[in-house]
Amino acid sequence: MACFPFLLGWKTSGHPSLSPEVDEEIYAIDNVKIFTYNELRKATDGFSDFYKIGEGGFGPVYKARLKGGKRGAVKILSATSSQGVDEFLTEIKIISDIEHENLAKLYGYCVENGHRILVYNYLENNSLAHTLLGMNPKNIQFSWRTRYRIGIGVARGLAFLHEAMQPYIVHRDIKASNILLDTDMTPKISDFGLAKFIPPNMTHVSTRVAGTLGYLAPEYAVTGRLTRKADVYSFGVLLVEIVCGRKNTDMKLPLGEQYLLEKTWELYERRELVGLVDVAMNGDFDAEEACRFLKVGLLCTQQTSKQRPSMSTAVKMLTGELQIDDNKIKKPVLISDYADWKVRGPQKPSESKSNSYPAASSGSQNQTTSIFTSENSERGW
């Protein structure tokens, strides 16, 4: 049986075994393959730049030809990555235990000689951030029907995490760069390193703040009280991006155009939502469906989390199965409002019920910093 002393920051000499807690967590993960470092090095031609398909906030990603001809995406966590051991273990544990059409599939992992590597199924069309909202090197065309399927697919994936799993799973980092696309443009939610479990008998857990500015739910950013509605907020921002074909924030645009949610609310009040739809489609879209998507985006980003729909309700509204009550659409919490807010720092564990259940990783409550990433720092996958 292999040992992984790097997980505790130890050198091999003098520490022949792990602490019981980490040892137990590692060996309890028995439904994914353990790759050797040499195996992955060969599969990527020595981690060649030719095979590099992206640079995430936690490190580079390479396309790999695995044994048997299967293609994989090798995600290497850099030594300076803000994703620590807890997040690494969390990602393995969560994604290895679930399977859904709209969730990325984990093939295995490697922990050897200080390396932390995850191996996912390779998704040919990269991420929404790289294509729809980025350079789009393959010149992929995002028709309305494709955007429709992507929006609903992501919603269904989140509904599965929020309502079908026990305990419930909150992703905490829903954003364009974490939505990958396969050959058929089916969306796959990826990167579960920040995910947290919430038991069915609890309304929230209190934890350090983590996520990506622009997608971060305001009540979570300020208080650290995490509920499934934090993911709903992030999804609402993403949904508007999908319809409009632009990032939620673009400081290169004129004042009044820089923040997408602000612009969406402005045009909603003027009953001109259709004017936000991506001009790249050259008018070839279903105006009723597009406006319905934008209204759902506004509902998902309401100021009070209780005003936001559950993800299963959002799916029904997106498909037209459930009518949208326009009277419930109020002004969303706008990204520019963050300027006056102080994001919550770490706090000592509370004796309240909200802290009676440990979040997905046992050490996460003891972190001394919050984790934030920016879409501008991520390329490709």
N, C-alpha and C positions, 0 to 999 in steps of 0.2 A: 504494500500500500504506500502510495507516494505521500510526502509531506510538503506543505506549502508555507515555510517559515516566513516568507516575505510579507504574508498577510498581516503580520504583527510588527513588521519593520525589523525583524531579527535577521541576523546572519546565521547560516547553517551551523557553523561551529559553535558549540556550547549550548545549543538549543535543539536537541534531537527531536522534540515533539512540540505540538501546538498546545495552546490552552484548550481545555475541554470544550469551551463554548464554540470557538471558531472551528475546531476539529469536527464537532457534531454538525455544524451548519454545512461544512464542505461535503462531508460524506453522506449527508442526507439527500443530496442532489444526485439522484441515481438514474434519471430518465433522459439525460443528455450526454453526448459523447465528450470525452476528455481528449483534446488534441495535444500532440507534442509540439514544441516550438519549431523543431526542424521540419515537421510535417507541414506546418503553415508557411514556413519560410520557402520551402520548395514549391508549394502551391501558388505562391505569389512571385516566383522568380526572384527570391531574395528581397521581397518587399520593394520591388522595382517601381519607379515612378510611372512606368508604362501601365501598371496595374492599379495605380491609385485612382480612386473614383470620387474621393471627397475628403474634406478636412472638417471634422466636427469640433465642437467646443471641448470634447474630451480626448481628441486625438485623430489620427488619420484612419481612413477606411480603404481597403484594397479588395479588388476582385480576385477570386481564387479559384483554381481548378482543383477540386478535392478528389480524393480517391474514388474510383468508380465513375469519374466523369461529371459528378455533380458540381455545379457552380455555387460558390458561396461568397459572402461579403465578410471580410475579416476586419473587425473593429479593434484597433489597438489603443488602449488607454495609455496616454503619455505619462511619464514620471511626474510631470508638473500638473497633471489633470486635477481639477477640483472634485472629480468623482473618486471618492475614497473606497476603502474596502467594503464598507456597509452598502454603498450604492451598487458596487459590483456584484455582491452577493444577492442583493435585492433583485437586480435585473435578471440574474440567472434563475432564482427561485420562482419569480412571478411568471416570466414568459415561458419557462419550461413546463409549467403545470397547466397552461391554458392553450386552447387552439380555437381559432375563429377565422373566418374568411378575411376579416379586416384587421387582423393582428399579424405582425411580422413573426416568422417562425425561427426559433433559435435552434441551430444544429448542435452547438457545443461550445466549449470554452477551453482556454489554456492558461494555466498558472504555473510558470516555470522560470526559474532564474530571475525572479523579479518582474516578469512580464505578466500583464493582465490583458487577456484577449478574449473577445466574444466572436463567435462565428454564426452569422445569420444566413438565411437563404438569400441568394442574390436576386435583386429586383431591378430589372433591366432599365426602367425609366426614372431611376433616381428619386429625388424628392420634389415636392411642390415648390420648395424654396429654390431649388436648382433649375426647375423647368418653368412652371407658370409664373413665378415671381422673380426668376433669375435670368441668367444668360441664355438658358435653353439651347445648348449647343446642338442638340439633335433636331431642333426646330419642330418640336412636338406641337401639334395643333390641338388646342383645347376647345372643342365644340361645346355648345350648351349641354348636349346630352352627356358628354364626358364629365363636365363639371357637376351636373345633376347627380350622376352616379358616385362621384367622389364625395360630394357633400353628404349624401345619404349613407354611403359606406362608412365614413368616419363616424357619423352619428350612431350607426348600428354597432360599430366596434366599441364605442364608449358606453352605449346602453348595456352591452354585454358585460363589460367590466363593472359597471355601477350596479347592475340589478340581477345578473345571472350568477355572479361569483359570490361565494361565501368564504371568508368575509369579503365585503365590497372592496374594489380597488379604485383608488384615485390616482390618475396618471401623473398629474402635477406639472407636465411640461408639453401640453398639446400646442403644437405650432407647425408652421409650414415645413420646416426642415425635418420634422419627425413624422411626416406623412409620406411614405414611400409608395411607388407605383410599379406594378408588375407589367408584363407584356400587354395585358388587356386593359391597362390603366385602372386596375382595381386597387383602391387605396389600402395601405397597411400601416396601422399605427405602430411606431417603433420607439426604442429608447425608453426602457422602463426603470432606469437607474434611480429616478427620484420618486417612484411610485410608493404609495402608502396603503396599508390595509385599514379599513374601517369596519368594525363588527356591526351586525344588523341591529344590535340593541343600543347603539350609540349614534348620536347625531353628528359628532365631529371628533377629531383628535387635535391636540395642540402640539405644534412642532415648529421647528425653525422654518423660515420662509425660503422657498426655492422655486425656481422657474425662470421664465424669460419676460423681461419688461416689454410691455405692449400687449402681452397675452395674460398677464397676471391679474387675478381677481382682486379688487381693492380691499375687500374686508379681510382676505387672507394676508395680503401684504402688510396691513396695518396691525392685525391682532394675532396672526399666526394660527387662528382657528380654521382648520382645514375641513371642508365638506366636499361632497361630490359636486356642489354648485360651483366650486372653483374651476373644475374641468368644463362645466357648462359655459362659464364666462369665456374661457379660452377658445372653446369651440365656436362661440358666437363671433369672436374676432376673426377666426380662421374662415368661417363661412362667408363673411363679408369680403374677405380677401379673394376667395375663390370666385365669387360673382364678379368682382370688380377687376381682378387681374393685377392688383397692386398691393404693396406691403402696407401694413396698418399705419406705419409712420414713414414719411419721406420729407426730411427737412430741406430738400432741394426745391420743393414746390413752394408757391406763394403762400402767404398767410391765409388761413381759411381753407387751404387744401392739404395741409401737411398731415393732419390726423384723420384717418379714414372714418372712424366712428363719428367724429364731429360732422363730417361732410354727409354721412349717411343720415344722421338725425336732421340735419338742415334740409335735405331734400325730401325726407319723409314728411316733415312739417309742411313743405310746399307741395306735397303730393306729386313729386317728380322723381321718385326712386328709380324709375327706368333709366334716368340719365346717368346713373352710376355704373350701369352694366358695361363690361369691358368692350371697348370699341374694336378690339382684335377679332371679335366674332362678326364684324360687318353687318350687324343688325339681324343676324340669323340666330334668333333665340326665341324662346317662349316667354313673352313679357310677363304674363301672369305668374308663371313659375319663378322667374327671376325675382320679381317683387316679393313673392311669398318667402323665398330664401332670405332676402334682406330683412324682412319683417321678423323672421325667426332669429336672425342674427341680433336684431335689436332687443328682442325679448330675452335672449340668452345673456345679454350684457346689461340688464337692468341693475340699478344701484343696489337694491336689496336682494340678497340671494334668494329669499323666499318668493320673490316675484319672478324668478327664472324658472322655466319648465324643467322637468326631469328629461333625461336624454331619450327615454322611450316616448315621451310626449312630443319632444322635438322631432323625432322620426315621423310620427303620425302627422304632424303639421307640415313637414317637408313634403311628404308624399300626397298631401291633400286629403288624407283620411280624417283629419281633424281640422275644423275651421279655426282660423286665427281671429281672436277677439281684439280688434284694433284699439278698443278702449283700455286694454291692459298695457299697451305700449307707451311707456313714458320715456323721458330723456335718459339715455344710458349713462353709465359712469364713463367719462371721457378720459382718454389717456393723458391729456394735458393736465388733468386734475392732480396727477401724481406729483407735480412740482411742489405742491403745498403740503404733501404728506411725508411723514417720517416712517420709513419701513421698519417694522418691528425687528428688534434684535433678539438674540437668544434669551430665554428666561429660565429660571430654575423650574424643574418639574413641579407641577401643581398637585395638590392633594385632591383636586376635584375629580369628578367622575370622568371627565374628558380625558384624563391622563391614565386611567386605570388599565388601558389596553396598550401595549407597546406597538408603535408603528412598525412597518415592515422590517426595518433593521434595528437591532438592539442598541446600537451606539449612536443613533441619529440624534437623540435628545441631548447628547453631550457636546455636540458641535458648538464651536464658538463663533462661527461665521455663517451668514446666509449665503446661499448659492444663487447667483444670477448669471444668465447668459444673454447674449445679444444676437439677433439674427444676422447682424452685419459681420459677426466673427465666424460665421459658418459657411463653408463652401461645399456644394454637392450634398452627398448623403449627410 
